């Protein structure tokens, strides 16, 4: 077992509910509410409909439910479909440092296993901490995106560890689960280049599915290759040019701040790094008449946008997946409409003439002053030159400390009510929020999942 694999396996088997501070438990509950909100709101999107066609009902063996319909299928397919719902709006929480993590992508994997194995809410909370810590600490130091690789193996890694913990795997079995999740699921970052396809929202779900499958294989006795990270043809040599990385996975939990406390719960259905520009656009909109803007200079962080600025697809997006990654498009929509909603993206607001016209008056600069602060602090400055020659400036910054300012429960609860208001009745919404708030006392997760029926 290489040292990276051992560190991960040690962590996944050692963590106990009692090791989680109250702040981490509350933050986990908030992220679960946010995840359920975006899942149900995406129930009928085209990629989800496609995924649901492949999730055949099962009559026996371990089974888990698909959100919304409550159709029982295999745990790995439930994880795939439900994770597709989590990702499709691009509105779940995120953590972006050396690379990108959408840790909630792995949550449907552990929920599926918890349902299939009749496990408790307390066990689910521990597994939630495991999947967040694994994925976020990995992307904190390993810049795999910049080497041309996508998120799938990191989601698979988190899912395998979380599911392995729920299944009570031994340390040796978790070693095999890690190998079976990562080695077969390396993914190209071509997924996020050019015109973005539906698969942009499915790469994480593929990882969630793979992690469940890997954990069950390991429980059944399947072995995986050694040297996943440090071997001759392992992750570091094959994907990272021979550079090895020390993952900041804790061995002692006393006083530790868990990653589940540090992710940003998104407010808009856009890429993580477009959230701050949208807030900046809202500030500028309150200061000006948008119709009077002659030109607009957008300044943001180089690490997030340097490889995107010159792509023609970003300036004339043809898919929602491209639009929600486009800095000028998301700024233009927020300036014109005051916000960005899932309905706007679904109805193709990004293709409307007024949006394209405002985008044509935008320029982008990526100054050193913002690059020096990123990724711990994300900044955006909008400078509008008005038709009368005057100038209006709006700036918005958000730091890691801002993301951790509170548990996120109130934001997540408001988000849940907003996104599911036309899907669930008020009584069901209240009951579901109450169930998550009391999750550590639930004997099993069946009642919680039952309340997701649409």
C-alpha positions as CSV (number, residue, x, y, z in Angstrom):
1,X,0.0,0.0,0.0
2,X,1.6,3.3,-1.0
3,X,1.7,6.1,1.6
4,X,-1.0,8.2,0.0
5,X,-3.4,5.3,-0.1
6,X,-2.6,4.3,3.5
7,X,-3.2,7.9,4.7
8,X,-6.6,7.9,3.1
9,X,-7.5,4.5,4.4
10,X,-6.4,5.4,7.9
11,X,-8.5,8.6,7.8
12,X,-11.7,6.8,6.5
13,X,-11.5,4.1,9.1
14,X,-10.5,6.3,12.1
15,X,-13.0,9.2,11.9
16,X,-15.9,9.0,14.4
17,X,-19.0,11.1,14.9
18,X,-17.6,12.3,18.2
19,X,-14.6,13.7,16.3
20,X,-16.8,16.1,14.4
21,X,-17.2,19.5,16.1
22,X,-20.8,20.9,16.2
23,X,-19.8,23.4,13.5
24,X,-18.9,20.6,11.1
25,X,-22.1,18.7,11.8
26,X,-24.2,21.8,11.2
27,X,-22.2,22.6,8.0
28,X,-22.8,19.0,6.8
29,X,-26.5,19.3,7.3
30,X,-26.6,22.6,5.4
31,X,-24.7,21.1,2.4
32,X,-27.1,18.1,2.4
33,X,-30.1,20.5,2.2
34,X,-28.4,22.5,-0.6
35,X,-27.7,19.2,-2.4
36,X,-31.3,18.0,-2.1
37,X,-32.6,21.3,-3.3
38,X,-30.6,21.3,-6.5
39,X,-31.3,17.6,-7.1
40,X,-35.1,18.0,-7.1
41,X,-35.0,21.1,-9.1
42,X,-33.1,19.2,-11.8
43,X,-35.4,16.2,-11.8
44,X,-36.6,16.6,-15.4
45,X,-33.6,18.1,-17.1
46,X,-32.5,16.3,-20.3
47,X,-29.3,14.7,-19.0
48,X,-31.2,13.4,-16.0
49,X,-34.0,11.9,-18.1
50,X,-31.4,10.1,-20.2
51,X,-29.7,8.7,-17.1
52,X,-33.1,7.6,-15.6
53,X,-33.8,5.5,-18.8
54,X,-30.8,3.3,-17.9
55,X,-31.7,2.9,-14.2
56,X,-33.7,-0.3,-14.3
57,X,-35.9,-1.2,-11.4
58,X,-34.7,-4.1,-9.2
59,X,-36.7,-6.8,-7.4
60,X,-34.0,-8.1,-5.1
61,X,-30.6,-7.4,-3.6
62,X,-29.3,-4.1,-2.3
63,X,-31.4,-1.3,-3.7
64,X,-31.6,2.5,-3.5
65,X,-34.1,5.1,-4.6
66,X,-34.0,7.7,-7.4
67,X,-34.9,11.1,-6.1
68,X,-38.3,12.3,-7.2
69,X,-39.7,9.1,-8.5
70,X,-38.5,6.8,-5.7
71,X,-37.9,4.0,-8.2
72,X,-35.7,1.4,-6.7
73,X,-32.6,0.5,-8.6
74,X,-29.0,-0.7,-7.9
75,X,-27.1,1.5,-5.5
76,X,-24.5,2.5,-8.1
77,X,-27.2,3.5,-10.7
78,X,-29.1,5.4,-8.0
79,X,-25.8,7.2,-7.2
80,X,-25.3,8.0,-10.9
81,X,-28.8,9.4,-11.6
82,X,-29.1,11.3,-8.3
83,X,-25.6,12.8,-8.8
84,X,-26.7,13.9,-12.2
85,X,-29.5,15.8,-10.6
86,X,-26.9,17.3,-8.2
87,X,-24.7,18.5,-11.0
88,X,-26.9,19.5,-13.8
89,X,-27.9,23.0,-12.5
90,X,-24.3,23.7,-11.6
91,X,-25.6,25.1,-8.3
92,X,-24.3,22.8,-5.6
93,X,-21.4,23.8,-3.3
94,X,-17.8,24.0,-4.5
95,X,-14.2,24.2,-3.3
96,X,-11.6,25.5,-5.7
97,X,-7.9,25.7,-4.8
98,X,-5.2,24.1,-6.8
99,X,-8.0,22.3,-8.7
100,X,-11.7,22.1,-8.7
101,X,-14.0,20.0,-6.4
102,X,-17.8,19.7,-6.4
103,X,-17.8,17.5,-3.3
104,X,-21.6,17.1,-3.3
105,X,-21.3,15.0,-6.4
106,X,-20.3,12.1,-4.2
107,X,-23.2,12.6,-1.7
108,X,-25.7,10.5,-3.7
109,X,-23.2,7.6,-3.5
110,X,-23.2,7.5,0.3
111,X,-26.9,8.1,0.5
112,X,-27.6,5.2,-1.8
113,X,-25.4,2.9,0.3
114,X,-27.0,4.2,3.6
115,X,-30.4,3.4,2.2
116,X,-29.5,0.0,0.7
117,X,-27.8,-1.1,4.0
118,X,-30.3,0.4,6.4
119,X,-27.8,2.6,8.1
120,X,-28.3,5.6,10.4
121,X,-28.3,9.3,9.9
122,X,-25.3,9.5,12.2
123,X,-23.3,7.1,10.0
124,X,-24.4,9.2,7.0
125,X,-23.0,12.4,8.6
126,X,-19.6,10.7,9.2
127,X,-19.5,9.5,5.6
128,X,-20.4,13.0,4.5
129,X,-17.4,14.4,6.4
130,X,-15.2,11.7,4.7
131,X,-16.3,12.5,1.1
132,X,-15.8,16.2,1.7
133,X,-12.4,15.9,3.4
134,X,-11.1,13.5,0.8
135,X,-12.1,15.5,-2.3
136,X,-11.4,19.0,-1.0
137,X,-8.0,18.2,0.5
138,X,-7.0,16.5,-2.7
139,X,-7.8,19.5,-4.9
140,X,-6.2,21.8,-2.3
141,X,-2.8,20.7,-3.4
142,X,-3.0,18.6,-6.6
143,X,-3.5,20.8,-9.8
144,X,-4.6,17.9,-11.9
145,X,-7.0,20.1,-14.0
146,X,-4.0,22.1,-15.2
147,X,-2.4,18.9,-16.4
148,X,-5.5,18.1,-18.6
149,X,-7.4,15.8,-16.3
150,X,-11.0,16.0,-15.2
151,X,-12.8,15.6,-11.8
152,X,-14.1,12.0,-12.2
153,X,-11.3,10.1,-10.3
154,X,-11.4,12.5,-7.4
155,X,-15.2,12.1,-7.0
156,X,-14.7,8.3,-7.4
157,X,-12.0,8.4,-4.6
158,X,-14.3,10.3,-2.2
159,X,-17.3,8.1,-3.0
160,X,-15.2,4.9,-2.5
161,X,-13.9,6.1,0.9
162,X,-17.3,7.2,2.1
163,X,-19.1,4.1,0.9
164,X,-16.3,1.9,2.2
165,X,-16.7,3.5,5.6
166,X,-20.5,2.9,5.5
167,X,-20.0,-0.8,4.5
168,X,-17.5,-1.3,7.4
169,X,-14.7,-2.3,5.1
170,X,-11.4,-3.2,6.7
171,X,-8.4,-1.0,6.0
172,X,-7.1,-3.5,3.4
173,X,-10.5,-3.6,1.7
174,X,-10.6,0.2,1.6
175,X,-7.1,0.1,0.0
176,X,-8.6,-2.1,-2.8
177,X,-11.7,0.2,-3.1
178,X,-9.4,3.2,-3.6
179,X,-7.6,1.4,-6.4
180,X,-10.8,0.1,-8.0
181,X,-12.2,3.6,-8.0
182,X,-9.3,5.6,-9.2
183,X,-7.3,3.4,-11.7
184,X,-10.2,2.6,-14.1
185,X,-11.8,6.1,-14.0
186,X,-9.1,8.6,-15.1
187,X,-10.9,11.3,-17.2
188,X,-9.8,13.9,-19.8
189,X,-10.4,17.6,-19.2
190,X,-11.6,17.8,-22.8
191,X,-14.9,17.5,-21.0
192,X,-14.5,21.2,-20.1
193,X,-13.0,22.6,-23.3
194,X,-14.7,24.2,-26.3
195,X,-18.5,23.8,-26.6
196,X,-19.5,22.1,-23.4
197,X,-21.7,19.1,-23.7
198,X,-24.1,17.3,-21.4
199,X,-21.2,15.3,-20.1
200,X,-19.9,18.4,-18.2
201,X,-22.6,17.6,-15.7
202,X,-22.1,13.8,-15.8
203,X,-18.4,13.5,-15.1
204,X,-18.9,13.8,-11.4
205,X,-21.9,11.4,-11.4
206,X,-19.7,8.8,-13.2
207,X,-17.3,9.1,-10.3
208,X,-20.1,8.7,-7.8
209,X,-21.3,5.6,-9.6
210,X,-17.7,4.2,-9.8
211,X,-17.1,4.8,-6.1
212,X,-20.1,2.8,-5.1
213,X,-19.2,-0.1,-7.4
214,X,-15.6,-0.1,-6.2
215,X,-16.7,-0.3,-2.5
216,X,-19.1,-3.2,-3.1
217,X,-16.4,-5.0,-5.2
218,X,-13.9,-4.6,-2.4
219,X,-16.4,-5.9,0.1
220,X,-17.0,-9.0,-2.1
221,X,-13.2,-9.7,-2.2
222,X,-12.1,-8.0,-5.4
223,X,-8.5,-6.8,-5.2
224,X,-7.1,-3.7,-7.0
225,X,-3.6,-2.7,-8.1
226,X,-1.0,-1.5,-5.8
227,X,0.8,1.9,-6.2
228,X,-2.3,3.9,-7.2
229,X,-0.6,7.2,-6.5
230,X,3.1,6.4,-6.1
231,X,3.6,3.4,-8.4
232,X,5.7,3.5,-11.6
233,X,2.5,4.1,-13.6
234,X,0.5,5.6,-10.8
235,X,-1.3,9.0,-10.5
236,X,1.7,11.1,-9.8
237,X,3.9,9.7,-12.6
238,X,1.2,9.3,-15.3
239,X,-0.9,12.4,-14.6
240,X,1.3,14.8,-12.8
241,X,4.6,14.5,-14.6
242,X,6.3,12.8,-11.7
243,X,5.5,15.4,-9.1
244,X,4.3,13.7,-5.9
245,X,1.9,15.5,-3.5
246,X,1.3,15.3,0.2
247,X,-2.4,15.3,0.9
248,X,-3.3,17.4,4.0
249,X,-5.5,14.7,5.4
250,X,-5.7,14.9,9.2
251,X,-4.4,12.2,11.4
252,X,-5.5,14.0,14.6
253,X,-8.9,15.6,14.6
254,X,-8.6,17.7,17.7
255,X,-9.1,21.4,16.7
256,X,-9.4,20.4,13.1
257,X,-11.5,22.5,10.7
258,X,-13.2,20.0,8.4
259,X,-13.6,20.7,4.7
260,X,-17.4,20.4,4.9
261,X,-17.2,23.7,6.8
262,X,-15.2,25.5,4.0
263,X,-17.1,24.9,0.8
264,X,-19.1,27.8,-0.8
265,X,-22.8,27.1,-1.2
266,X,-23.7,28.5,-4.6
267,X,-26.4,31.2,-5.0
268,X,-26.7,31.0,-8.8
269,X,-26.6,28.2,-11.4
270,X,-23.2,29.1,-12.7
271,X,-19.6,27.9,-12.5
272,X,-18.0,28.5,-9.0
273,X,-15.7,31.3,-10.2
274,X,-18.7,33.1,-11.9
275,X,-20.5,33.5,-8.5
276,X,-18.4,36.5,-7.4
277,X,-18.8,38.3,-10.8
278,X,-22.6,37.9,-10.6
279,X,-22.6,39.5,-7.1
280,X,-20.4,42.3,-8.6
281,X,-22.9,42.7,-11.4
282,X,-25.8,43.0,-8.9
283,X,-23.9,45.8,-7.2
284,X,-23.3,47.6,-10.5
285,X,-26.9,47.2,-11.6
286,X,-28.0,49.0,-8.4
287,X,-25.7,52.0,-9.3
288,X,-26.5,52.4,-13.0
289,X,-29.0,52.2,-15.8
290,X,-27.8,49.1,-17.8
291,X,-29.1,50.6,-21.0
292,X,-26.7,53.5,-20.6
293,X,-23.6,51.4,-20.5
294,X,-21.4,52.0,-23.5
295,X,-18.6,49.6,-22.6
296,X,-17.8,47.3,-19.6
297,X,-14.4,46.2,-18.4
298,X,-14.5,42.9,-16.3
299,X,-11.5,42.3,-14.1
300,X,-11.3,38.9,-12.3
301,X,-8.8,36.2,-11.3
302,X,-6.4,34.8,-13.8
303,X,-6.3,31.3,-12.3
304,X,-10.0,30.9,-13.1
305,X,-10.3,32.5,-16.5
306,X,-7.1,32.7,-18.4
307,X,-7.7,29.6,-20.6
308,X,-11.3,30.6,-21.2
309,X,-11.1,34.3,-22.3
310,X,-10.1,33.8,-25.9
311,X,-12.5,30.9,-26.7
312,X,-15.1,32.0,-29.2
313,X,-17.7,29.7,-27.5
314,X,-17.5,31.7,-24.3
315,X,-18.6,34.9,-26.2
316,X,-21.4,33.2,-28.1
317,X,-22.5,30.3,-25.9
318,X,-24.8,27.7,-27.6
319,X,-25.4,25.4,-24.7
320,X,-26.3,26.0,-21.0
321,X,-23.2,24.1,-20.0
322,X,-21.1,26.7,-21.9
323,X,-23.1,29.7,-20.8
324,X,-22.8,28.9,-17.1
325,X,-19.0,28.8,-17.5
326,X,-18.9,32.1,-19.4
327,X,-17.7,35.1,-17.5
328,X,-19.1,37.8,-19.9
329,X,-22.4,35.9,-20.3
330,X,-23.1,35.5,-16.6
331,X,-22.2,39.1,-15.9
332,X,-24.4,40.3,-18.8
333,X,-27.4,38.3,-17.7
334,X,-27.0,39.4,-14.1
335,X,-26.8,43.0,-15.1
336,X,-29.8,42.8,-17.3
337,X,-32.1,40.7,-15.1
338,X,-30.6,41.3,-11.6
339,X,-30.0,37.5,-11.0
340,X,-29.5,34.2,-12.8
341,X,-32.0,31.4,-12.2
342,X,-32.3,27.8,-13.4
343,X,-35.3,28.8,-15.5
344,X,-33.3,31.5,-17.3
345,X,-30.6,28.9,-18.2
346,X,-33.2,26.3,-19.2
347,X,-35.0,28.7,-21.5
348,X,-31.8,29.8,-23.2
349,X,-31.6,33.4,-21.9
350,X,-27.9,33.4,-22.8
351,X,-28.8,33.4,-26.5
352,X,-31.1,36.4,-26.4
353,X,-30.0,39.5,-28.5
354,X,-29.8,41.9,-25.5
355,X,-27.5,39.5,-23.7
356,X,-25.2,39.0,-26.7
357,X,-25.2,42.8,-27.4
358,X,-24.1,43.6,-23.9
359,X,-21.4,40.9,-24.1
360,X,-20.1,42.5,-27.3
361,X,-19.4,45.6,-25.3
362,X,-17.4,43.7,-22.6
363,X,-13.6,43.3,-22.3
364,X,-11.8,41.1,-19.8
365,X,-8.6,41.8,-17.9
366,X,-7.0,39.5,-15.3
367,X,-4.8,41.7,-13.1
368,X,-1.9,40.7,-10.9
369,X,-3.6,42.2,-7.8
370,X,-6.4,39.7,-8.0
371,X,-4.2,36.8,-9.1
372,X,-2.1,37.4,-6.0
373,X,-5.1,37.0,-3.7
374,X,-6.6,33.9,-5.4
375,X,-7.7,31.2,-4.8
376,X,-8.2,32.0,-1.1
377,X,-9.9,35.3,-2.0
378,X,-11.9,35.7,-5.2
379,X,-12.4,39.2,-6.6
380,X,-14.2,40.9,-9.5
381,X,-14.2,44.5,-10.5
382,X,-16.7,45.9,-13.1
383,X,-16.0,49.3,-14.7
384,X,-18.8,50.6,-16.8
385,X,-18.2,53.6,-19.1
386,X,-21.5,55.2,-19.6
387,X,-22.8,56.8,-22.8
388,X,-22.5,60.3,-21.2
389,X,-18.8,59.7,-20.5
390,X,-19.2,59.0,-16.8
391,X,-17.7,55.9,-15.1
392,X,-19.3,53.5,-12.6
393,X,-17.3,50.9,-10.7
394,X,-18.5,48.0,-8.6
395,X,-16.2,45.5,-6.9
396,X,-17.0,42.3,-4.9
397,X,-14.6,40.0,-3.1
398,X,-15.2,36.8,-1.2
399,X,-12.7,34.9,0.9
400,X,-12.5,31.4,2.4
401,X,-13.3,33.0,5.8
402,X,-16.5,34.4,4.2
403,X,-17.4,30.9,3.1
404,X,-16.9,29.7,6.7
405,X,-18.7,32.6,8.4
406,X,-21.6,30.4,9.4
407,X,-22.9,26.9,8.9
408,X,-24.8,27.9,5.7
409,X,-28.1,26.5,7.1
410,X,-30.2,29.6,6.5
411,X,-28.9,30.0,3.0
412,X,-29.4,26.4,2.2
413,X,-33.0,26.4,3.7
414,X,-33.9,29.4,1.7
415,X,-32.4,27.8,-1.4
416,X,-34.4,24.7,-0.8
417,X,-37.7,26.6,-0.4
418,X,-37.0,28.6,-3.6
419,X,-36.0,25.7,-5.8
420,X,-38.6,23.2,-4.6
421,X,-41.5,25.5,-3.9
422,X,-43.4,24.3,-7.0
423,X,-42.4,20.7,-6.5
424,X,-43.1,19.9,-2.9
425,X,-45.9,21.1,-0.7
426,X,-45.1,23.4,2.3
427,X,-45.7,20.6,4.8
428,X,-43.3,18.2,3.1
429,X,-40.7,20.9,2.8
430,X,-40.9,21.6,6.5
431,X,-40.7,17.9,7.4
432,X,-37.7,17.3,5.1
433,X,-35.8,20.2,6.6
434,X,-36.6,19.0,10.1
435,X,-35.4,15.5,9.2
436,X,-32.1,16.8,8.0
437,X,-31.8,19.1,11.1
438,X,-32.2,16.0,13.3
439,X,-30.2,13.7,11.1
440,X,-27.9,12.3,13.8
441,X,-31.0,10.9,15.5
442,X,-32.5,9.1,12.5
443,X,-32.5,5.3,12.8
444,X,-32.4,5.1,9.0
445,X,-32.6,7.4,6.0
446,X,-35.8,5.9,4.5
447,X,-38.2,8.6,5.7
448,X,-35.9,11.3,4.5
449,X,-35.7,9.8,1.0
450,X,-39.4,9.2,0.9
451,X,-40.0,13.0,1.3
452,X,-38.2,13.6,-2.0
453,X,-41.1,12.2,-4.0
454,X,-42.3,14.8,-6.6
